[in-house]
Amino acid sequence: MGIPVTITVDDLNLMSNVNMDGEWKMYFGNRGDDGSLWGPILEKAIAKLYGNYEMIVGRNVHMGVNHITGAPCEANKQHDSMSGDDLFDLITSETQKKTVMMTVTRGEH
């Protein structure tokens, strides 16, 4: 993108009743362990930037990191077939380039 963009969002988030005990959960994003809402609010701003939440479903986390930091980010998808040595070499290489690194696991949604 390269051009700063201001996105204005409110702090209201969709909630759903996940069980009969009255427990409520955020429909998009999750509160932090400390109860913070910056994650869901940031997700809401990115969804607004792209048009809606549907446009960011399944997107890669590196795009969000790029939006937050401005740092160039790329995805290196690893599979179970990658050896430990190959993974170590990849991490070493990216560390030498001072790349922002993160890990993601795909859970059931």
C-alpha beads as a LAMMPS data file, in Angstrom:
LAMMPS data file: protein, C-alpha beads

109 atoms
108 bonds

1 atom types
1 bond types

-500.0 500.0 xlo xhi
-500.0 500.0 ylo yhi
-500.0 500.0 zlo zhi

Masses

1 110.0

Atoms # bond

1 1 1 0.000 0.000 0.000
2 1 1 2.703 2.498 0.960
3 1 1 0.335 5.385 1.715
4 1 1 -0.815 5.986 5.306
5 1 1 -4.553 5.490 5.694
6 1 1 -6.700 6.496 8.660
7 1 1 -9.454 4.019 9.537
8 1 1 -12.043 4.977 12.142
9 1 1 -13.867 2.216 13.996
10 1 1 -15.916 2.019 17.157
11 1 1 -15.234 -0.391 19.999
12 1 1 -18.448 -2.402 19.537
13 1 1 -17.926 -6.064 18.680
14 1 1 -20.369 -8.775 17.682
15 1 1 -21.001 -11.337 20.394
16 1 1 -22.606 -14.756 20.229
17 1 1 -24.115 -16.893 22.964
18 1 1 -21.972 -20.022 22.757
19 1 1 -23.786 -22.144 25.315
20 1 1 -26.926 -22.304 27.414
21 1 1 -25.036 -21.163 30.544
22 1 1 -25.108 -17.602 29.275
23 1 1 -21.444 -17.513 28.281
24 1 1 -20.830 -14.945 25.561
25 1 1 -17.920 -14.919 23.154
26 1 1 -16.734 -12.465 20.528
27 1 1 -17.738 -13.517 17.054
28 1 1 -14.606 -11.983 15.473
29 1 1 -11.292 -12.014 17.307
30 1 1 -10.756 -12.649 20.994
31 1 1 -10.018 -10.587 24.064
32 1 1 -6.459 -10.706 25.312
33 1 1 -5.674 -12.675 28.461
34 1 1 -5.742 -9.331 30.291
35 1 1 -9.171 -8.462 28.837
36 1 1 -7.699 -6.099 26.243
37 1 1 -9.635 -5.415 23.048
38 1 1 -6.892 -4.092 20.768
39 1 1 -6.789 -7.330 18.737
40 1 1 -10.494 -7.374 17.785
41 1 1 -10.494 -3.594 17.214
42 1 1 -7.445 -3.874 14.936
43 1 1 -9.086 -6.791 13.099
44 1 1 -12.206 -4.646 12.655
45 1 1 -10.111 -1.820 11.165
46 1 1 -8.397 -4.206 8.715
47 1 1 -11.786 -5.700 7.748
48 1 1 -13.033 -2.165 7.086
49 1 1 -9.929 -1.443 5.004
50 1 1 -10.568 -4.541 2.856
51 1 1 -14.345 -4.054 2.676
52 1 1 -15.696 -6.488 5.284
53 1 1 -14.744 -9.439 7.492
54 1 1 -15.396 -11.918 4.702
55 1 1 -12.575 -10.354 2.686
56 1 1 -10.019 -11.185 5.405
57 1 1 -11.157 -14.718 6.258
58 1 1 -8.241 -17.078 5.684
59 1 1 -5.794 -14.251 5.060
60 1 1 -2.310 -14.758 6.334
61 1 1 -1.203 -13.217 9.606
62 1 1 1.832 -11.697 7.891
63 1 1 -0.475 -9.183 6.207
64 1 1 -1.635 -7.946 9.613
65 1 1 1.935 -7.690 10.865
66 1 1 2.797 -5.657 7.783
67 1 1 -0.096 -3.293 8.496
68 1 1 1.000 -2.860 12.125
69 1 1 4.760 -2.546 11.645
70 1 1 5.195 -1.406 8.051
71 1 1 7.909 -4.060 7.797
72 1 1 8.046 -6.185 4.662
73 1 1 6.616 -9.590 5.511
74 1 1 6.324 -12.818 3.595
75 1 1 4.775 -16.174 4.331
76 1 1 6.816 -19.363 4.389
77 1 1 4.324 -22.175 4.702
78 1 1 5.849 -25.213 6.319
79 1 1 4.432 -28.678 6.295
80 1 1 4.996 -31.788 8.337
81 1 1 7.281 -33.015 5.562
82 1 1 9.896 -30.316 6.323
83 1 1 12.838 -31.705 8.244
84 1 1 14.020 -30.126 11.474
85 1 1 17.323 -29.225 9.802
86 1 1 15.541 -27.460 6.915
87 1 1 13.362 -25.522 9.364
88 1 1 16.439 -24.523 11.387
89 1 1 18.171 -23.337 8.186
90 1 1 15.112 -21.274 7.237
91 1 1 14.906 -19.655 10.690
92 1 1 18.659 -18.936 10.667
93 1 1 18.449 -17.359 7.219
94 1 1 15.481 -15.169 8.146
95 1 1 17.158 -14.151 11.424
96 1 1 20.250 -12.993 9.530
97 1 1 17.987 -10.862 7.296
98 1 1 16.368 -9.406 10.463
99 1 1 12.974 -10.555 9.241
100 1 1 9.909 -10.213 11.442
101 1 1 8.984 -13.832 12.249
102 1 1 5.894 -15.414 13.707
103 1 1 4.239 -18.786 13.824
104 1 1 0.650 -19.669 13.094
105 1 1 -1.271 -22.855 13.599
106 1 1 -4.497 -23.580 11.787
107 1 1 -7.077 -24.645 14.314
108 1 1 -10.596 -25.739 13.637
109 1 1 -12.982 -22.779 13.375

Bonds

1 1 1 2
2 1 2 3
3 1 3 4
4 1 4 5
5 1 5 6
6 1 6 7
7 1 7 8
8 1 8 9
9 1 9 10
10 1 10 11
11 1 11 12
12 1 12 13
13 1 13 14
14 1 14 15
15 1 15 16
16 1 16 17
17 1 17 18
18 1 18 19
19 1 19 20
20 1 20 21
21 1 21 22
22 1 22 23
23 1 23 24
24 1 24 25
25 1 25 26
26 1 26 27
27 1 27 28
28 1 28 29
29 1 29 30
30 1 30 31
31 1 31 32
32 1 32 33
33 1 33 34
34 1 34 35
35 1 35 36
36 1 36 37
37 1 37 38
38 1 38 39
39 1 39 40
40 1 40 41
41 1 41 42
42 1 42 43
43 1 43 44
44 1 44 45
45 1 45 46
46 1 46 47
47 1 47 48
48 1 48 49
49 1 49 50
50 1 50 51
51 1 51 52
52 1 52 53
53 1 53 54
54 1 54 55
55 1 55 56
56 1 56 57
57 1 57 58
58 1 58 59
59 1 59 60
60 1 60 61
61 1 61 62
62 1 62 63
63 1 63 64
64 1 64 65
65 1 65 66
66 1 66 67
67 1 67 68
68 1 68 69
69 1 69 70
70 1 70 71
71 1 71 72
72 1 72 73
73 1 73 74
74 1 74 75
75 1 75 76
76 1 76 77
77 1 77 78
78 1 78 79
79 1 79 80
80 1 80 81
81 1 81 82
82 1 82 83
83 1 83 84
84 1 84 85
85 1 85 86
86 1 86 87
87 1 87 88
88 1 88 89
89 1 89 90
90 1 90 91
91 1 91 92
92 1 92 93
93 1 93 94
94 1 94 95
95 1 95 96
96 1 96 97
97 1 97 98
98 1 98 99
99 1 99 100
100 1 100 101
101 1 101 102
102 1 102 103
103 1 103 104
104 1 104 105
105 1 105 106
106 1 106 107
107 1 107 108
108 1 108 109
